[in-house]
Structures are given as C-alpha cells and as structure tokens.
C-alpha cells in the first residue's frame, strides 16, 4: 500500500478556519472594544476625560462652561453605564475565548486519536506488542503522577 501522488484528504479543519466561521460582526466589535479597553491608552484617555470634565465643571472656565456641577451626577451615570457595557463586552470576549479553547481541545483530541491509531498500526507492522507498550506507558505515567504529588515511587529493577 503506497502513498498516492495525490495529496490525502485531511479531515482536521485548520483552527483558524473554524474560528473565522464562528466570528460575526458583533463578535469582532466586542473583541475590538475589549482589546482597546485593556490598554494603557484607554486609561490615559479616561484620565484626561475625567480631568477635563472636572476642571470644566468646577467653573475654571467660567459658569457658562459648567454643565454637570459637583457632585457630577451626569459623569457618575455615564461612567456607570460604561462599566456595564465594558463588563458585557468582556464577558462576550471571554465566551468567545472559551469557544476557541473548545475548538482547540476538539482538534487536539482528534489529532491525538489519529496519532494513537497510526502508532498502533505502525507498531504492529514492526512486530511491537501494544499491550507491552501500554504497560510501560502506565508505569511511566504512575511514576510521573507520584512525582507531581510529591510521593516517591521507586521502580524495581527489571
């Protein structure tokens, strides 16, 4: 059984292709807003905005420039609404991230299953006993778990 000159069909979809199909206009907007809100430029912009708002409404430029006198009720309402919307955008982006992680996990699982099946078939062709290999793998996994749990597991010399 040889490899044909034609490229064999690959069943695993590329992660980016899957994710691109899942991403709509609303998701792109939410991701862009969340990405900007997580920058220092966002912090500086808000610091400047608050400073200008407070300076103007304290009457520094005259009583005619005051539109939201102390205690700045309008500013408080705007900031509260912004916080509500930003938290919603963050949750939307987190949900998308969770969906991306699920896609990656599914593709990893499919790749792992495919690799294991190929390894078993290749091993059989080479005369390797799959049960012996699995026994050895289980021993190594047990040793690794013991090390991770801080318990010492000593292998007996074969």
DSSP file (Angstrom, degrees, kcal/mol; ACC not computed):
  #  RESIDUE AA STRUCTURE BP1 BP2  ACC     N-H-->O    O-->H-N    N-H-->O    O-->H-N    TCO  KAPPA ALPHA  PHI   PSI    X-CA   Y-CA   Z-CA
    1    1 A X              0   0    0      0, 0.0     2,-0.2     0, 0.0     0, 0.0   0.000 360.0 360.0 360.0 107.8    0.0    0.0    0.0
    2    2 A X        -     0   0    0      1,-0.1     2,-0.5     0, 0.0     0, 0.0  -0.503 360.0 -96.0-101.7 170.3    1.8    3.1   -1.2
    3    3 A X        -     0   0    0     -2,-0.2     4,-0.1     1,-0.1    -1,-0.1  -0.738  43.4-126.7 -86.1 127.9    1.2    6.8   -0.8
    4    4 A X        -     0   0    0     -2,-0.5     4,-0.2     2,-0.1    -1,-0.1  -0.296  15.2-118.3 -72.5 160.0   -0.6    8.1   -3.9
    5    5 A X  S    S+     0   0    0      2,-0.1     2,-0.2    -2,-0.0    -1,-0.1   0.788  95.8  84.5 -67.9 -27.3    0.8   11.1   -5.8
    6    6 A X  S    S-     0   0    0      1,-0.1     2,-0.2     0, 0.0    -2,-0.1  -0.499  96.7-102.8 -75.0 145.7   -2.4   12.9   -4.9
    7    7 A X        -     0   0    0     -2,-0.2    -1,-0.1     1,-0.1    -2,-0.1  -0.506  38.8-118.0 -68.6 130.6   -2.5   14.6   -1.5
    8    8 A X        -     0   0    0     -2,-0.2     2,-0.2    -4,-0.2    -1,-0.1  -0.376  36.5 -96.1 -68.8 149.7   -4.5   12.6    1.0
    9    9 A X        -     0   0    0      1,-0.1     2,-0.6    -2,-0.0    -1,-0.1  -0.449  33.1-145.2 -68.0 134.9   -7.6   14.3    2.4
   10   10 A X        -     0   0    0     -2,-0.2    -1,-0.1     1,-0.1    -3,-0.0  -0.897  11.5-169.5-102.1 122.7   -7.0   15.9    5.7
   11   11 A X        +     0   0    0     -2,-0.6     2,-0.6     2,-0.1    -1,-0.1   0.721  60.7  90.9 -86.6 -21.4  -10.0   15.7    8.0
   12   12 A X  S    S-     0   0    0     98,-0.0     2,-0.2     1,-0.0    -2,-0.1  -0.645  74.1-138.7 -79.4 122.0   -8.9   18.1   10.7
   13   13 A X        -     0   0    0     -2,-0.6     2,-0.1     1,-0.1    -2,-0.1  -0.538  29.0-100.3 -75.8 143.4  -10.0   21.6    9.8
   14   14 A X    >>  -     0   0    0     -2,-0.2     4,-1.9     1,-0.1     3,-0.7  -0.443  29.4-126.1 -64.7 135.3   -7.5   24.3   10.5
   15   15 A X  H 3> S+     0   0    0      1,-0.3     4,-2.7     2,-0.2     5,-0.2   0.868 108.2  52.9 -52.6 -44.3   -8.3   26.0   13.8
   16   16 A X  H 3> S+     0   0    0      1,-0.2     4,-2.5     2,-0.2    -1,-0.3   0.857 106.7  53.3 -64.5 -34.6   -8.3   29.5   12.3
   17   17 A X  H <> S+     0   0    0     -3,-0.7     4,-1.7     2,-0.2    -1,-0.2   0.925 111.3  45.8 -64.3 -44.1  -10.8   28.4    9.6
   18   18 A X  H  X S+     0   0    0     -4,-1.9     4,-1.2     1,-0.2    -2,-0.2   0.938 115.3  46.4 -63.8 -46.9  -13.2   27.1   12.2
   19   19 A X  H  X S+     0   0    0     -4,-2.7     4,-0.8     1,-0.2    -2,-0.2   0.869 108.3  55.9 -66.3 -36.3  -12.8   30.1   14.4
   20   20 A X  H >< S+     0   0    0     -4,-2.5     3,-0.6     1,-0.2    -1,-0.2   0.883 106.5  50.6 -63.6 -37.9  -13.3   32.5   11.5
   21   21 A X  H 3< S+     0   0    0     -4,-1.7    -1,-0.2     1,-0.2    -2,-0.2   0.788 109.3  52.1 -69.7 -26.1  -16.6   30.9   10.6
   22   22 A X  H 3< S+     0   0    0     -4,-1.2     2,-0.6    -3,-0.2    -1,-0.2   0.633  93.3  89.2 -81.5 -14.0  -17.7   31.3   14.2
   23   23 A X    <<  -     0   0    0     -4,-0.8     2,-0.1    -3,-0.6    -1,-0.0  -0.764  55.5-179.2 -98.6 116.6  -16.9   35.0   14.3
   24   24 A X     >  -     0   0    0     -2,-0.6     4,-2.2     1,-0.0     5,-0.2  -0.402  45.7 -90.9-101.1-178.6  -19.6   37.5   13.3
   25   25 A X  H  > S+     0   0    0      1,-0.2     4,-2.3     2,-0.2     5,-0.2   0.899 126.1  52.3 -60.7 -43.0  -19.6   41.3   13.1
   26   26 A X  H  > S+     0   0    0      1,-0.2     4,-2.6     2,-0.2    -1,-0.2   0.891 108.9  50.9 -62.4 -38.9  -20.8   41.7   16.6
   27   27 A X  H  > S+     0   0    0      2,-0.2     4,-2.7     1,-0.2    -1,-0.2   0.904 109.4  50.3 -65.1 -40.8  -18.0   39.4   17.9
   28   28 A X  H  X S+     0   0    0     -4,-2.2     4,-2.3     2,-0.2    -2,-0.2   0.902 111.8  48.3 -63.9 -40.1  -15.4   41.5   16.0
   29   29 A X  H  X S+     0   0    0     -4,-2.3     4,-2.6     2,-0.2     5,-0.2   0.942 112.6  47.8 -64.3 -47.5  -16.8   44.7   17.5
   30   30 A X  H  X S+     0   0    0     -4,-2.6     4,-2.5     1,-0.2     5,-0.2   0.910 112.8  49.1 -61.0 -42.4  -16.8   43.2   21.0
   31   31 A X  H  X S+     0   0    0     -4,-2.7     4,-2.5     2,-0.2    -1,-0.2   0.898 111.6  49.3 -64.1 -40.2  -13.2   41.9   20.6
   32   32 A X  H  X S+     0   0    0     -4,-2.3     4,-2.3     2,-0.2    -2,-0.2   0.922 113.1  46.0 -66.2 -43.7  -12.1   45.3   19.3
   33   33 A X  H  X S+     0   0    0     -4,-2.6     4,-2.8     2,-0.2    -2,-0.2   0.934 114.9  47.1 -64.4 -45.3  -13.7   47.2   22.2
   34   34 A X  H  X S+     0   0    0     -4,-2.5     4,-1.1    -5,-0.2    -2,-0.2   0.895 111.2  51.9 -63.5 -39.9  -12.3   44.7   24.8
   35   35 A X  H  < S+     0   0    0     -4,-2.5     3,-0.3    -5,-0.2    -1,-0.2   0.916 113.8  43.2 -63.9 -42.2   -8.9   44.9   23.2
   36   36 A X  H >< S+     0   0    0     -4,-2.3     3,-1.7     1,-0.2     6,-0.5   0.904 109.4  56.8 -69.3 -40.6   -8.8   48.7   23.4
   37   37 A X  H 3< S+     0   0    0     -4,-2.8    -1,-0.2     1,-0.3    -2,-0.2   0.717 101.3  59.9 -64.9 -19.0  -10.3   48.8   26.9
   38   38 A X  T 3< S+     0   0    0     -4,-1.1    -1,-0.3    -3,-0.3     2,-0.3   0.141  91.8  90.9 -94.5  20.6   -7.4   46.6   28.0
   39   39 A X  S <> S-     0   0    0     -3,-1.7     4,-1.2     1,-0.1     3,-0.2  -0.749  81.2-122.8-114.3 161.4   -4.7   49.1   27.0
   40   40 A X  H  > S+     0   0    0     -2,-0.3     4,-3.0     1,-0.2     5,-0.2   0.789 111.2  66.4 -69.7 -27.1   -3.0   52.0   28.8
   41   41 A X  H  > S+     0   0    0      1,-0.2     4,-2.7     2,-0.2    -1,-0.2   0.900  99.8  51.5 -58.8 -39.5   -4.2   54.3   26.0
   42   42 A X  H  > S+     0   0    0     -6,-0.5     4,-2.2    -3,-0.2    -1,-0.2   0.914 110.6  47.8 -61.7 -44.1   -7.7   53.6   27.4
   43   43 A X  H  X S+     0   0    0     -4,-1.2     4,-2.6     2,-0.2    -2,-0.2   0.937 113.5  46.8 -63.2 -47.6   -6.6   54.5   30.9
   44   44 A X  H  X S+     0   0    0     -4,-3.0     4,-2.6     1,-0.2     5,-0.2   0.911 111.1  52.2 -62.4 -42.5   -4.9   57.7   29.7
   45   45 A X  H  X S+     0   0    0     -4,-2.7     4,-2.6    -5,-0.2    -1,-0.2   0.912 112.5  45.2 -59.7 -43.5   -7.9   58.7   27.6
   46   46 A X  H  X S+     0   0    0     -4,-2.2     4,-3.0     2,-0.2     5,-0.3   0.893 110.6  52.7 -69.8 -38.9  -10.2   58.3   30.6
   47   47 A X  H  X S+     0   0    0     -4,-2.6     4,-2.3     2,-0.2    -2,-0.2   0.925 113.5  44.7 -60.9 -43.4   -7.8   60.1   33.0
   48   48 A X  H  X S+     0   0    0     -4,-2.6     4,-2.8     2,-0.2     5,-0.3   0.930 113.2  50.6 -64.9 -45.6   -7.8   63.1   30.5
   49   49 A X  H  X S+     0   0    0     -4,-2.6     4,-2.6    -5,-0.2    -2,-0.2   0.930 112.8  45.7 -59.3 -47.8  -11.5   62.9   30.0
   50   50 A X  H  X S+     0   0    0     -4,-3.0     4,-2.8     2,-0.2     5,-0.2   0.909 113.0  50.6 -62.5 -42.3  -12.2   62.9   33.8
   51   51 A X  H  X S+     0   0    0     -4,-2.3     4,-2.8    -5,-0.3     5,-0.2   0.939 113.5  44.1 -62.7 -47.3   -9.7   65.8   34.4
   52   52 A X  H  X S+     0   0    0     -4,-2.8     4,-2.7     2,-0.2     5,-0.3   0.923 114.3  50.8 -63.0 -44.5  -11.3   67.9   31.6
   53   53 A X  H  X S+     0   0    0     -4,-2.6     4,-2.3    -5,-0.3    -2,-0.2   0.938 114.9  42.2 -58.0 -49.5  -14.8   67.1   32.8
   54   54 A X  H  X S+     0   0    0     -4,-2.8     4,-0.9     2,-0.2    -2,-0.2   0.916 114.6  49.9 -67.5 -43.9  -14.0   68.0   36.5
   55   55 A X  H ><>S+     0   0    0     -4,-2.8     5,-1.6    -5,-0.2     3,-0.7   0.939 114.2  45.2 -60.8 -46.8  -12.0   71.1   35.6
   56   56 A X  H ><5S+     0   0    0     -4,-2.7     3,-1.3     1,-0.2     5,-0.3   0.919 114.7  47.9 -61.8 -43.5  -14.8   72.5   33.4
   57   57 A X  H 3<5S+     0   0    0     -4,-2.3    13,-0.5     1,-0.3    -1,-0.2   0.499 100.2  65.1 -83.4  -2.4  -17.5   71.6   35.9
   58   58 A X  T <<5S-     0   0    0     -4,-0.9    -1,-0.3    -3,-0.7    -2,-0.2   0.424 118.1-110.0 -90.4  -1.4  -15.7   73.2   38.8
   59   59 A X  T X 5S+     0   0    0     -3,-1.3     3,-1.6    -4,-0.2    -3,-0.2   0.647  74.1 139.2  87.3  16.0  -16.1   76.5   36.9
   60   60 A X  T 3 <S+     0   0    0     -5,-1.6    -4,-0.1     1,-0.3     3,-0.1   0.853  81.0  40.4 -60.9 -34.9  -12.4   77.1   36.0
   61   61 A X  T 3  S-     0   0    0      1,-0.4    -1,-0.3    -5,-0.3     3,-0.2   0.159 131.8 -81.1-100.0  17.3  -13.5   78.3   32.5
   62   62 A X    X   -     0   0    0     -3,-1.6     3,-1.3     1,-0.1    -1,-0.4  -0.155  47.7 -75.2 103.5 161.6  -16.5   80.3   33.9
   63   63 A X  G >  S+     0   0    0      1,-0.3     3,-1.1     2,-0.2    -1,-0.1   0.761 124.5  65.1 -65.7 -24.6  -20.0   79.5   35.0
   64   64 A X  G 3  S+     0   0    0      1,-0.2    -1,-0.3    -3,-0.2    -2,-0.1   0.722  96.3  56.3 -71.3 -20.1  -21.1   79.1   31.3
   65   65 A X  G <  S+     0   0    0     -3,-1.3     2,-0.6    -9,-0.1    -1,-0.2   0.462  84.6 101.6 -89.3  -1.7  -18.8   76.1   30.8
   66   66 A X    <   +     0   0    0     -3,-1.1    -9,-0.1    -4,-0.2     3,-0.1  -0.740  28.8 149.2 -87.8 121.8  -20.5   74.2   33.7
   67   67 A X  S    S+     0   0    0     -2,-0.6    -1,-0.2     1,-0.1     2,-0.2   0.470  75.2  34.3-123.9 -11.9  -22.9   71.6   32.6
   68   68 A X  S    S-     0   0    0    -15,-0.2     4,-0.1     5,-0.1    -1,-0.1  -0.612  80.6-161.3-144.3  78.7  -22.6   69.0   35.4
   69   69 A X    >>  -     0   0    0     -2,-0.2     3,-1.9     1,-0.1     4,-0.6  -0.125  41.2 -41.2 -64.6 159.9  -21.9   70.7   38.7
   70   70 A X  T 34 S+     0   0    0    -13,-0.5    -1,-0.1     1,-0.3   -16,-0.0  -0.288 127.4  42.4 -51.5 133.5  -20.4   68.9   41.7
   71   71 A X  T 34 S-     0   0    0     -3,-0.1    -1,-0.3     0, 0.0     5,-0.1  -0.797  98.2-134.9 -95.0  29.7  -21.1   66.1   42.7
   72   72 A X  T <>  +     0   0    0     -3,-1.9     4,-2.4    -4,-0.1    -2,-0.2   0.922  33.4 173.1  58.1  54.9  -21.0   65.3   38.9
   73   73 A X  H  X S+     0   0    0     -4,-0.6     4,-2.2     1,-0.2     5,-0.2   0.877  76.8  50.5 -61.2 -40.3  -24.2   63.2   38.7
   74   74 A X  H  > S+     0   0    0      2,-0.2     4,-2.7     1,-0.2    -1,-0.2   0.920 110.3  49.6 -65.6 -43.1  -24.0   63.0   34.9
   75   75 A X  H  > S+     0   0    0      1,-0.2     4,-2.7     2,-0.2     5,-0.2   0.919 110.4  51.4 -60.5 -43.5  -20.4   61.9   35.0
   76   76 A X  H  X S+     0   0    0     -4,-2.4     4,-2.2     1,-0.2    -1,-0.2   0.915 111.4  47.0 -59.9 -44.2  -21.3   59.2   37.5
   77   77 A X  H  X S+     0   0    0     -4,-2.2     4,-2.5     2,-0.2    -2,-0.2   0.918 112.8  48.8 -65.3 -43.2  -24.2   57.9   35.4
   78   78 A X  H  X S+     0   0    0     -4,-2.7     4,-2.6     1,-0.2    -2,-0.2   0.923 112.5  47.9 -62.9 -44.5  -22.0   57.9   32.2
   79   79 A X  H  X S+     0   0    0     -4,-2.7     4,-2.3     2,-0.2    -1,-0.2   0.890 111.5  51.1 -64.8 -38.7  -19.2   56.0   34.0
   80   80 A X  H  X S+     0   0    0     -4,-2.2     4,-2.1    -5,-0.2    -2,-0.2   0.925 111.6  46.7 -63.9 -44.4  -21.7   53.5   35.5
   81   81 A X  H  X S+     0   0    0     -4,-2.5     4,-2.6     1,-0.2     5,-0.2   0.908 111.3  52.0 -63.6 -41.2  -23.2   52.8   32.0
   82   82 A X  H  X S+     0   0    0     -4,-2.6     4,-3.1     1,-0.2     5,-0.2   0.910 108.3  51.3 -61.1 -41.5  -19.7   52.5   30.5
   83   83 A X  H  X S+     0   0    0     -4,-2.3     4,-2.4     2,-0.2    -1,-0.2   0.900 109.6  50.4 -62.6 -40.9  -18.8   50.0   33.2
   84   84 A X  H  X S+     0   0    0     -4,-2.1     4,-1.8     2,-0.2    -2,-0.2   0.948 114.8  42.9 -61.9 -48.4  -22.0   48.0   32.5
   85   85 A X  H  X S+     0   0    0     -4,-2.6     4,-2.6     2,-0.2    -2,-0.2   0.916 113.7  50.9 -66.5 -43.0  -21.2   47.9   28.7
   86   86 A X  H  X S+     0   0    0     -4,-3.1     4,-2.5     1,-0.2    -1,-0.2   0.912 109.5  50.4 -62.2 -41.5  -17.5   47.2   29.2
   87   87 A X  H  X S+     0   0    0     -4,-2.4     4,-2.2    -5,-0.2    -1,-0.2   0.884 110.5  50.8 -64.6 -35.6  -18.2   44.3   31.5
   88   88 A X  H  X S+     0   0    0     -4,-1.8     4,-2.4     2,-0.2    -2,-0.2   0.923 110.2  48.9 -65.3 -43.6  -20.7   42.9   28.9
   89   89 A X  H  X S+     0   0    0     -4,-2.6     4,-2.4     1,-0.2    -2,-0.2   0.891 110.6  51.4 -62.7 -38.7  -18.1   43.2   26.2
   90   90 A X  H  X S+     0   0    0     -4,-2.5     4,-2.5     2,-0.2    -1,-0.2   0.920 110.3  48.7 -64.2 -42.7  -15.5   41.4   28.4
   91   91 A X  H  X S+     0   0    0     -4,-2.2     4,-2.5     2,-0.2    -2,-0.2   0.900 110.3  51.1 -64.6 -39.9  -18.0   38.6   29.0
   92   92 A X  H  X S+     0   0    0     -4,-2.4     4,-2.1     2,-0.2    -1,-0.2   0.935 112.3  46.8 -60.6 -45.7  -18.7   38.2   25.3
   93   93 A X  H  X S+     0   0    0     -4,-2.4     4,-2.3     1,-0.2    -2,-0.2   0.879 111.2  51.5 -65.2 -37.6  -15.0   38.1   24.6
   94   94 A X  H  X S+     0   0    0     -4,-2.5     4,-2.4     2,-0.2    -1,-0.2   0.896 108.6  51.3 -65.8 -39.0  -14.5   35.5   27.4
   95   95 A X  H  X S+     0   0    0     -4,-2.5     4,-2.2     2,-0.2    -2,-0.2   0.906 110.6  48.8 -63.0 -40.4  -17.3   33.4   25.9
   96   96 A X  H  X S+     0   0    0     -4,-2.1     4,-2.5     2,-0.2    -2,-0.2   0.900 109.7  52.1 -65.5 -39.2  -15.6   33.5   22.5
   97   97 A X  H  X S+     0   0    0     -4,-2.3     4,-2.5     2,-0.2    -2,-0.2   0.905 108.8  50.6 -62.6 -41.0  -12.3   32.6   24.1
   98   98 A X  H  X S+     0   0    0     -4,-2.4     4,-2.1     2,-0.2    -1,-0.2   0.904 110.0  50.1 -63.2 -40.5  -14.0   29.6   25.8
   99   99 A X  H  X S+     0   0    0     -4,-2.2     4,-2.2     2,-0.2    -2,-0.2   0.905 110.0  50.8 -63.8 -40.6  -15.4   28.6   22.4
  100  100 A X  H  X S+     0   0    0     -4,-2.5     4,-2.6     1,-0.2    -2,-0.2   0.915 109.3  50.8 -61.8 -42.3  -11.9   28.9   20.9
  101  101 A X  H  X S+     0   0    0     -4,-2.5     4,-2.7     1,-0.2    -1,-0.2   0.885 108.9  51.6 -63.7 -38.0  -10.5   26.7   23.6
  102  102 A X  H  X S+     0   0    0     -4,-2.1     4,-2.6     2,-0.2    -1,-0.2   0.912 109.8  49.2 -64.1 -42.0  -13.2   24.1   23.0
  103  103 A X  H  X S+     0   0    0     -4,-2.2     4,-2.6     2,-0.2    -2,-0.2   0.939 112.7  47.6 -61.9 -46.3  -12.4   24.0   19.3
  104  104 A X  H  X S+     0   0    0     -4,-2.6     4,-2.9     1,-0.2    -2,-0.2   0.911 111.7  50.2 -60.7 -43.0   -8.6   23.6   20.1
  105  105 A X  H  X S+     0   0    0     -4,-2.7     4,-2.7     2,-0.2    -1,-0.2   0.916 111.2  48.8 -63.4 -42.5   -9.4   20.8   22.5
  106  106 A X  H  X S+     0   0    0     -4,-2.6     4,-2.5     2,-0.2    -2,-0.2   0.924 113.6  46.1 -62.7 -44.0  -11.5   19.0   20.0
  107  107 A X  H  X S+     0   0    0     -4,-2.6     4,-2.4     2,-0.2    -2,-0.2   0.895 113.0  50.1 -67.1 -39.0   -8.8   19.3   17.3
  108  108 A X  H  X S+     0   0    0     -4,-2.9     4,-2.7    -5,-0.2    -2,-0.2   0.920 111.2  49.3 -62.2 -43.6   -6.1   18.2   19.8
  109  109 A X  H  X S+     0   0    0     -4,-2.7     4,-2.8     2,-0.2     5,-0.2   0.932 111.5  48.2 -62.1 -45.6   -8.2   15.2   20.8
  110  110 A X  H  X S+     0   0    0     -4,-2.5     4,-2.5     1,-0.2    -1,-0.2   0.914 113.0  48.6 -61.4 -42.6   -8.8   14.3   17.1
  111  111 A X  H  X S+     0   0    0     -4,-2.4     4,-2.6     2,-0.2    -1,-0.2   0.911 111.8  49.5 -63.2 -42.7   -5.1   14.6   16.4
  112  112 A X  H  X S+     0   0    0     -4,-2.7     4,-2.6     2,-0.2    -2,-0.2   0.911 111.7  47.7 -64.3 -43.0   -4.2   12.5   19.4
  113  113 A X  H  X S+     0   0    0     -4,-2.8     4,-2.5     2,-0.2     5,-0.2   0.939 113.0  48.8 -63.1 -45.8   -6.6    9.8   18.5
  114  114 A X  H  X S+     0   0    0     -4,-2.5     4,-2.4    -5,-0.2    -2,-0.2   0.915 112.3  48.8 -59.9 -43.2   -5.4    9.7   14.9
  115  115 A X  H  X S+     0   0    0     -4,-2.6     4,-2.7     1,-0.2    -1,-0.2   0.900 111.0  50.1 -64.2 -41.3   -1.8    9.6   16.1
  116  116 A X  H  X S+     0   0    0     -4,-2.6     4,-2.5     2,-0.2    -2,-0.2   0.921 110.8  48.7 -65.1 -42.6   -2.5    6.8   18.5
  117  117 A X  H  X S+     0   0    0     -4,-2.5     4,-2.3     1,-0.2    -2,-0.2   0.934 113.5  47.0 -62.2 -45.5   -4.3    4.7   15.8
  118  118 A X  H  X S+     0   0    0     -4,-2.4     4,-2.9    -5,-0.2     5,-0.2   0.918 111.5  51.5 -61.8 -42.7   -1.4    5.3   13.4
  119  119 A X  H  X S+     0   0    0     -4,-2.7     4,-2.9     1,-0.2    -2,-0.2   0.907 109.7  49.1 -62.3 -42.2    1.2    4.4   16.1
  120  120 A X  H  X S+     0   0    0     -4,-2.5     4,-2.6     2,-0.2    -1,-0.2   0.931 113.7  46.3 -62.9 -45.0   -0.6    1.1   17.0
  121  121 A X  H  X S+     0   0    0     -4,-2.3     4,-2.2     2,-0.2    -2,-0.2   0.918 115.2  45.7 -65.1 -42.9   -0.8    0.1   13.3
  122  122 A X  H  X S+     0   0    0     -4,-2.9     4,-1.6     2,-0.2    -2,-0.2   0.920 112.7  52.0 -65.4 -42.0    2.8    1.0   12.7
  123  123 A X  H  <>S+     0   0    0     -4,-2.9     5,-3.2    -5,-0.2     4,-0.4   0.913 109.5  48.7 -60.4 -44.1    3.8   -0.8   15.9
  124  124 A X  H ><5S+     0   0    0     -4,-2.6     3,-1.3     1,-0.2    -1,-0.2   0.907 108.6  53.9 -62.0 -41.2    2.0   -4.0   14.8
  125  125 A X  H 3<5S+     0   0    0     -4,-2.2    -1,-0.2     1,-0.3    -2,-0.2   0.828 110.8  47.0 -61.9 -30.2    3.7   -3.8   11.4
  126  126 A X  T 3<5S-     0   0    0     -4,-1.6    -1,-0.3    -3,-0.2    -2,-0.2   0.444 121.5-108.6 -90.8  -0.4    7.0   -3.6   13.2
  127  127 A X  T < 5 +     0   0    0     -3,-1.3     2,-0.4    -4,-0.4    -3,-0.2   0.709  65.7 151.5  83.4  20.8    6.1   -6.5   15.5
  128  128 A X      < -     0   0    0     -5,-3.2     2,-0.7    -6,-0.2    -1,-0.3  -0.707  47.6-125.4 -88.0 136.5    5.7   -4.4   18.7
  129  129 A X     >  -     0   0    0     -2,-0.4     4,-2.0     1,-0.2     3,-0.3  -0.717  14.2-156.9 -82.8 113.0    3.3   -5.8   21.3
  130  130 A X  H  > S+     0   0    0     -2,-0.7     4,-2.6     1,-0.2     5,-0.2   0.842  91.9  56.5 -59.9 -34.0    0.8   -3.0   22.0
  131  131 A X  H  > S+     0   0    0      2,-0.2     4,-2.2     1,-0.2    -1,-0.2   0.898 107.6  48.0 -65.5 -39.5    0.0   -4.5   25.4
  132  132 A X  H  > S+     0   0    0     -3,-0.3     4,-2.1     2,-0.2    -2,-0.2   0.905 112.2  49.0 -66.7 -42.1    3.6   -4.3   26.5
  133  133 A X  H  X S+     0   0    0     -4,-2.0     4,-2.4     1,-0.2    -2,-0.2   0.928 111.4  49.6 -63.0 -44.3    3.9   -0.7   25.3
  134  134 A X  H  X S+     0   0    0     -4,-2.6     4,-2.7     2,-0.2    -2,-0.2   0.891 108.8  52.8 -63.1 -40.1    0.7    0.2   27.2
  135  135 A X  H  X S+     0   0    0     -4,-2.2     4,-2.0     1,-0.2    -1,-0.2   0.923 111.0  46.9 -59.7 -44.4    2.1   -1.4   30.4
  136  136 A X  H  X S+     0   0    0     -4,-2.1     4,-2.3     2,-0.2    -2,-0.2   0.900 111.3  51.3 -64.9 -41.2    5.3    0.6   30.1
  137  137 A X  H  X S+     0   0    0     -4,-2.4     4,-2.8     1,-0.2    -2,-0.2   0.925 108.8  51.2 -61.5 -45.0    3.3    3.8   29.4
  138  138 A X  H  X S+     0   0    0     -4,-2.7     4,-2.4     1,-0.2    -1,-0.2   0.883 109.0  51.4 -62.0 -38.5    1.1    3.2   32.5
  139  139 A X  H  X S+     0   0    0     -4,-2.0     4,-2.4     2,-0.2    -1,-0.2   0.946 111.9  46.2 -61.2 -48.4    4.3    2.6   34.7
  140  140 A X  H  X S+     0   0    0     -4,-2.3     4,-2.5     1,-0.2    -2,-0.2   0.897 112.6  49.8 -63.6 -40.6    5.8    5.9   33.4
  141  141 A X  H  X S+     0   0    0     -4,-2.8     4,-2.7     2,-0.2    -1,-0.2   0.906 110.1  51.2 -64.0 -40.7    2.5    7.8   34.0
  142  142 A X  H  X S+     0   0    0     -4,-2.4     4,-2.2     2,-0.2    -2,-0.2   0.910 110.9  48.0 -62.5 -42.4    2.2    6.4   37.5
  143  143 A X  H  X S+     0   0    0     -4,-2.4     4,-2.4     2,-0.2    -2,-0.2   0.919 112.2  49.5 -63.1 -43.5    5.8    7.5   38.3
  144  144 A X  H  X S+     0   0    0     -4,-2.5     4,-2.4     2,-0.2    -2,-0.2   0.919 110.9  48.9 -63.6 -44.1    5.1   10.9   36.9
  145  145 A X  H  X S+     0   0    0     -4,-2.7     4,-2.1     1,-0.2     6,-0.2   0.900 110.5  52.0 -61.6 -40.4    1.9   11.3   38.9
  146  146 A X  H  <>S+     0   0    0     -4,-2.2     5,-2.3     1,-0.2     4,-0.5   0.914 110.4  47.6 -63.2 -42.3    3.7   10.2   42.0
  147  147 A X  H ><5S+     0   0    0     -4,-2.4     3,-0.8     1,-0.2    -2,-0.2   0.900 111.5  50.6 -64.4 -40.4    6.4   12.8   41.4
  148  148 A X  H 3<5S+     0   0    0     -4,-2.4    -1,-0.2     1,-0.2    -2,-0.2   0.845 111.2  48.5 -66.9 -33.1    3.8   15.5   40.8
  149  149 A X  T 3<5S-     0   0    0     -4,-2.1    -1,-0.2     2,-0.2    -2,-0.2   0.500 116.9-115.1 -84.6  -4.2    2.0   14.5   44.1
  150  150 A X  T < 5S+     0   0    0     -3,-0.8     2,-0.4    -4,-0.5    -3,-0.2   0.573  74.6 126.8  83.2   9.1    5.3   14.7   46.0
  151  151 A X      < -     0   0    0     -5,-2.3     2,-0.5    -6,-0.2    -1,-0.3  -0.794  59.4-124.9 -99.9 145.0    5.4   11.0   46.8
  152  152 A X        -     0   0    0     -2,-0.4     2,-0.5    -3,-0.1    -5,-0.0  -0.757  24.8-174.8 -91.3 126.7    8.4    8.9   45.9
  153  153 A X        -     0   0    0     -2,-0.5     2,-0.5   -10,-0.2    -6,-0.1  -0.981  10.9-155.1-121.3 118.9    7.7    5.8   43.8
  154  154 A X        -     0   0    0     -2,-0.5     2,-0.3     0, 0.0    -2,-0.0  -0.823   9.1-138.3-101.0 127.5   10.7    3.6   43.2
  155  155 A X        -     0   0    0     -2,-0.5     2,-0.3     1,-0.0     3,-0.0  -0.632  20.0-126.3 -79.7 137.0   10.8    1.4   40.2
  156  156 A X        -     0   0    0     -2,-0.3     2,-0.2     1,-0.1    -1,-0.0  -0.635  31.6-104.3 -80.7 142.3   12.1   -2.0   40.8
  157  157 A X              0   0    0     -2,-0.3    -1,-0.1     1,-0.2     0, 0.0  -0.463 360.0 360.0 -67.8 133.3   14.9   -3.0   38.5
  158  158 A X              0   0    0     -2,-0.2    -1,-0.2    -3,-0.0    -2,-0.0   0.462 360.0 360.0 -84.1 360.0   13.7   -5.4   35.8
